[in-house]
Amino acid sequence: MSYAMMLLVVIAFVFAILGFAAVLGYFLQQAFPGRSSIEVDSPEEALNRKI
């Protein structure tokens, strides 16, 4: 395999890993929205919150 072909394979793997990380990060942000650490739910709010 030539140097250029190996470089293209490495670049493809890097883009695949970064794309997977972006998709995973997106779904994790949707599942666990960021909130202030000071803000605390009351038991009623915790029961009524959508998961």
C-alpha positions, 0 to 999 in steps of 0.5 A: 500500500502506498503512503497516500493510500495509508494516509487516506485510510487513517483520515477515514478512520479519524472522520469515522471516530469523530462522527460517531463521537458527535452522534453519541454526544448529540443523543447523550445531550438529548437524554441528559439535558444539562442543568445547574448543579445548584438546582434541585428538584422537589419530589413532585417535580421529579415525578412529573418530569419526562425522561 
